[in-house]
Amino acid sequence: MSAPVHSFFLKPSRPAGALSAGNSKATGTGPTPKAPQPWVEKYRPASINDISSQAQVVQVLRRTIESQNLPHLLFYGPPGTGKTSTILALAKDLFGPDLYRSRVLELNASDERGIQVVREKIKNFARTVVSSVPANNTHPVPPYKIIVLDEADSMTPDAQAALRRVMEQYSNVTRFCLVCNYVTRIIDPLASRCAKFRFTALDPTDVLTRLRHVATSEAIRISDEALSAIMTVSEGDMRKAIMFLQSASRLEVLADGWSAAQVVTQVYDEMCVDGYLSSLHKARLAQVFGRVDQCLTGGAEEGLQVLDLVVSGCRIAGAGFGQQARR
């Protein structure tokens, strides 16, 4: 039988120095600090050689860099396994730093998934002819462009059918890379025109190694227990793990490096399997979790949201435990 939900908040406070950023508190006057950059973008691999996981996929893609004969690609697998990072790193190796921005169009198909986007934005970019020897550039580049459609499984069937026609019409000057979580949601005529690569869940060792690299680069002192906790909550999603690590480095966190978002996730999991609470009290607690999660997603101050969760959750859970005790 699991422990009461509110017992999670009774853990001893984090020891001083368990997690601290080297430049978190600057003193004196100096230049205005830059806006914080998301570490997910900052530590995205800049080359295909920087990708340590997905060895089979990387091995095949290295050959395409050597031959510069890139087919249409379809990357599928769980989120946070490096699908988008891999195609962007490949594009940087193919085109070099000078032509990367002009030769690559990246779209999030979940936001721009209608047939009108395919007919206008994608088609206009795809039809442009490019040269293999551009002026003022010494980097040998292939004579085509790359369009990356992230979350392509969110595109409507009509948009996918229109995209298939665009791929057929402009395949000599444009290559497409479809990135999705569920390959079954891509229509067969579109999937059949792509070389398929399956991205598997990341090994926990790879996740910990990457987190240690980021922590070292950012001068963050964090224990292995805290990194393991972040890895557990992220569930193999590298993107989520790095985001949690950045949150933990900037905020006062709870119990061994756990941030507000992680606390919400952990307590919710504990509540679902708790044997003391009735279904009614679990439903009331779920409403509190939903409200707090919505506020966190909207950018609310994490400390206040955790306090709200503690006060509201303990009040509801306490009533539930009292009712159960009276029975």
Secondary structure, 3 states (H helix, E strand, C coil): CCCCHHHHHHCCCCCCCCEEECCCCCCCCCCCCCCCCCHHHHCCCCCHHHCCCCHHHHHHHHHHHHHCCCCCEEEECCCCCCHHHHHHHHHHHHHHHHHHHHHEEEEECCCCCCHHHHHHHHHHHHCCCCCCCCCCCCCCCCCCEEEEEECHHHCCHHHHHHHHHHHHHCCCCEEEEEEECCHHHCCHHHHCCCEEEECCCCCHHHHHHHHHHHHHHCCEEECHHHHHHHHHHHCCCHHHHHHHHHHHHHCCCECCCECHHHHHHHHHHHHHCCCCCCHHHHHHHHHHHHHHHHHHHCCCCHHHHHHHHHHHHHHHHHHHHHHHHHC
